[in-house]
Amino acid sequence: MRKILIFLCLLIALGSFAQTSLKEYNKDVALYRAKEYLIKNVLDDNTNESIKFGIDPLSSASSGDLTSLVYSCKQKNIRGLLFGFFSNRWNPQGVIVNQYNFKNIPEIKAKELVKLIDKEIEENKSFLNKDPDNFNYYFKFDDLIILMYKKNGLKMRIFWDNYDALWNFTAFNRTKNRLLKKI
């Protein structure tokens, strides 16, 4: 009986040290991290003046892997779209860590991307409808690869810098509509 009790205690203790990985990415987390990225990588020009800017998290994919944010800075006449990519990855020590990175798309390029996606959807609608379970297509935009397919509605997978993020059609439309109003 004593051995069973010791075994159960060890089992409970080991279970409490197990690593769990829950996705806790959402628009709030993306907004928090995007501000630092925007300051250090887009707006900073090593001046000592205060810089005013706005940033709005438009849409977070239900997968939690991708969040789109729009930003603007009137002082510097800079506007654009940020994609926030989030994922869990193994580090060299074999531990799962949460990683993220941002892809900056300046205003003109952001509008080109939205128009290109709309054009590709329209031109390839009949192709996807022929066999929704098996037909796919992809296209490139700068260093993004966009895979389109149908599975319970139109879906997009965005590949960038070793990230693979699902962006459903609803999230894309929310981003497109709000992006065109904000920029």
N, C-alpha and C positions, 0 to 999 in steps of 0.2 A: 504494500500500500504506500509505503514511504517513497519507493522508487517512482511510482506513478505520479505522486504529488510533485516530486522534483522534476520529472519529465514535463508535466503540465506547466509548472512555473517557468521552466526554460523555454517552452514553446510560446508562452504568452510574452515573455521578455524579448525573444527574438522577433516575434511578430510586431512588437511595438517599435523596433528599430528598422523595419522594412521601409524602403523608399516608396512613396506613392507619388504619382505625378498627375495632378489635376490641372486641367487647362483653366486658367483664371484670367485669360485675356479677354478684354472687352474694350469698349470705346474709352472708358475712363483711364485704363492702364495705357492704352495707345496714346491718348492725349497727353498724359503725364510724361511719357518717354519721348514723344514727338517734339515737345517743346525744346528739350535739350538738343535733340538732333537738329532742329531748325535753327536754333541760335548758333550752334557750333559749325554746322556744315553748309548753311544756306545764307544766313543773314550777317554773320560776323565779318567785319572788314577791319578789325583791330583799331577802331576809333573809340574814344572815351565818351561819346555822346550816348544818351539813352535812345533806344530803338523801340518804337511801338509797333506791334504786329497783332494780328488776329489769327486764330487757328480754330477750326471747327471739325470735330470728328463726324463725318457724314454717315458712314455705314460700316458696320462690322459684320463680316460674314458669319453665318450661324456656326461654321466650323471653328471660329475663333482664330483661324490662321491668318486672316487678312482684314485689315481695317483701312478705310480710305479717309483721308483728312484733307481739307482745303485750307490754304493759308494765304494771307496777304499782308504786305507791308507797304503802306503808302509812301513813307519816307524814302524807301529805296526803289519804289516802283517795281516790286517783285510780288508775283502771285503764282500759285501753282497747286498741284495735287501731290500729296504724299501717300504712298502705299506703305502701311506698316505690316511687315511679315513677322509672324510669331510661330515658333515650333519648339518641340522638345527634341533634343539631340544628345547623343552620347559624347562625353568629353574623353580625352585620351586616358583618363583614369577609370573609365567604364561607368561613370555616374551620369544619370540623365539630368541635364540642365535645361532651363528655359532660355532660349536664345531669340533674339529679335534683331531686325534691321529695317531701315527705311529706304525706300526708293523715291527720290525726288523727281517729279515730272513738272517742269515749268508750264505756265499757263497755255502757251501756244501748243506745246506737245500734248498736254492733257486733253485739249479740245480735239486734236488730231486723233488721239487714242480712242476717245468716245465715238467719234465719227467712223473710225475704222471698224470698231466692234459692231456698230449698228449696220454698216455696209456689209460686213462679213455675215452677220446673222441673216440679213435680207437675201443676200445672194446664195446662201447655202441652206436655206430653210427646207426646200424640197429634198435635198440630199439627206439631211438628217431625218426627215419624216419617212423616208423609204424604209429604213431599218433602224429605228431609234436605239435598239439595244446594241447594235454592232457598228454603226457608222459614226465616225469621228472626223474632225479635221482640226488643223492647227495653222496658226500664222504667227509671224513675228512682228514685234514693234520695238525698235531699238534692241535692248538686251532682254526684253521680256518675250517669252513664248507663251502663247495663249491657245490652249486646247479646248475645243468646243465639242460638246456631246449632249445627248438627251438621256436623262434618267429621272423620271418623275419631274419633268420640266427641263428647260434649257439650263445647262451648267457650263461653267468655265473653270478651268484650272490654270492658274498663273504660275509659271516657272520662272524663277529669278534667283541668281546667286545661291544655288543649292536649296532654295525654298520651293515648296510645292503647296500652293494654297488654293482652296476651293472658293470660288466666287459665284454664287448663284445669280440667276437672272434678276430676281427681285432686288438683291443688294446692288447689282450693277445699275438698275434703273433708278434706285434711290440716289445713288452716287451721281449719276448723269444729271438727273433733274436738279438736285441741289447744287451740284458743281456749276451748271450753267447759270443758275440764279446768283451764286455767290461771286463768281469770277466775272 
